[in-house]
Amino acid sequence: MPDMNRWEKLKPLGEGGQGQVFLVRTPTRRTARDQAKAQIYPCIANIGAHQGASSDSIVQSLLEAITEYSRPDSPNELGALKQFKIATDDKGKEAEAVGRLQAEIEVLQRTSHPAVLRLLDANVDERFIVTEFHPGGTLDKHLARYKGKALEALAALRPLVEALAAIHHQHGAIHRDIKTENIFVATDGRLVLGDFGVVFFTDGQRLTKTYERVGSHFWMAPWAYKNERLAIEQINPSLDIFPLVKVLWSMISGRNGFPYWEWEHDENNLEAMFPDSPMVALINRHVISKCVVREEKDCTAFAPVLLREIDALIERGKRVAQRMDGETTWPCRICGKGTHRPAVSPAGVNYGPLLMLAQRPGGAVSDRQPFSICVCDHCGHAELFKAYGG
């Protein structure tokens, strides 16, 4: 039996330029169902041929066989089988396609991280791979779960950044096609990076071309889709960091991406969408503005650097989330480093609350609310915060 046939195809999941993907049962589950099915017919034939305890035993065996055969498959008994279409009439193209298949297998075999799709089986000669199956599908179908939840989105993205750091710096590989459609949502809520079909190894030894330009144009860094193809030495981690941060934008906005690097346009600016979120302002300043950029020289160059920024923001965001009425400080959303504290007069006396017109839920615009003047102890930015009890 060919190796691929050990996996029982259940239904097609999709088709692309590289081949077709099928939902499959694992060989172990397939064998268990075959064995259960083989027990059903003899049990039926023997019912009535025996009396007493023997008959009861046959009926029990029948019930067990039917239950095992018909029960729903658990997630770990399923997989996604990608069957590659590799033409053999052009030896150069065939060698290139086989090389890509081998590269995808290699990076999946070498990367063991919960945020990277797990490889279950592969056979280069038979042109297939099998990975874990996530019934929830891809992130582009789940953006509403993170919309407006900046801290939650940041925490969900963090394992992907951690995995990317390992892929880049431990295994010397660049994914090159990061987008919401290539990120799966696991049943436990984890985000899992998949589809390494155009992965590139930075040592350059596994390439068949001197110049390459691949990936999805809508998500691609601008320096990757110039008129000329990128030279090998120009393929670096920033090509993954740019689209991954666009993925973060998509999670917070609830929209599947935006054109080019135009995150500051009014219709794309997260601060305009969520003006009351201090975390959104911090993410704009410390992540998006440093990664979704026009020029490569302005982009955060390494995943570990991005990971440190995200960790600092998550910690800061937790402090913001835990702030209770009555506290007198607030993290600065402008510089992201300092803390807003009540302003004091030259004589060292706190300015008292100011009564200002402000509409509150259920109240009229004419209602006057108390606000405190606070100044950042790092950058000096001043803001008004609703005073405790207002």
Buried (B, 14 or more C-beta within 10 A) or exposed (E): EEEBEBBBEEEEBEEEEBBBBBBBBBBEBBEBBEEBBEBBEEBEEBEEEEEEEEBEEBBEBBEBBBEBBEEEBEEEBBBBBBBBEBEEEEEEEEEBBBBBBEBBBBBBEBBEBEBBBBBBBBBBEEBBBBBBBBEBEBBBEBBEBBBBBBBBBBBBBBBBBBBBBBBBBEBBBBBBBBBBBBBBBBEEEBBBBBBBBBBBBBEEEBBEEEEBBBBBEBBBBBBBBEEEBBEBEBBBBBBBBBBBBBBBBBBBBBBBBBEBBEBBEEEBBBBEBBEEBBBBBBBBBBBBBBBBBEEBEBBBBBBBBBBEBBBBBBEBBEEBEEEEEEEEBBBBBBBBBBBBBBEEEEEEEEEEBEEEEBEEEEEEEEBEBBBBBBBBBBEEBEBEBBBEEB
